[in-house]
Amino acid sequence: MKEEPITFNCAGLSLEGLIARSAVPSAAEAAVICHPHPMYGGSMYNNVVDAIVQAMWRLGRATLRFNFRGVGESEGEYDDGEGEIQDAGAAAAYLAGQPGIRSDRLILAGYSFGAAVAVRAGQTEPLVDRVVAVALPIAMIVSRARLAARKPLLMLSGDRDDFSPRSGLEQIAKDAGGHARIE
């Protein structure tokens, strides 16, 4: 697939992104991908974000990766994860509104900080069908209150990731009441 630059609005801010449309435009499933922490150099050009995009393309899904507020050409400034949840919701709405996108099968995915945003936004955003969290930083979820997942949640983590330890993921899966899976 080939990505093209786009902009979309969120709470009066213009956010930049890259969209790739499926080769089967009549009923494409799609994914929005969120990047790692903006205060540590995270952007939509991160190598793990690239890998998630490539994985979605192999599955035939359209994708939208974007820069959170204050990153790259996106307006605004970092908002400690709160405004970034709005950004993810606006990205989901933008992608779901594109021609040929199945708005009933939208995935919200993210890496690290982006995974925490995706988990929090995905559980409340009505357009999101399921969530994929890569290297979910447990402290960012636990410190904000336990998650009670109501949508399918796939959590992917390395077996030596101190920020995303299996024990923390297992607690989230338990809290999710059968809606979560750990890989």
GIKA-V201560 format. One record per helix or strand. SS is the DSSP state (~ for helix, > for strand). FROM is the first residue (numbers start at 1). TO is the last residue. Records with the same first field share a line. If there is no record, write none. Layout:
SS->FROM-TO ; FROM-TO
This chain:
>->3-10 ; 13-20 ; 28-34 ; 62-66 ; 101-111 ; 128-134 ; 152-156 ; 180-182
~->38-40 ; 47-58 ; 82-96 ; 113-124 ; 138-142 ; 166-175
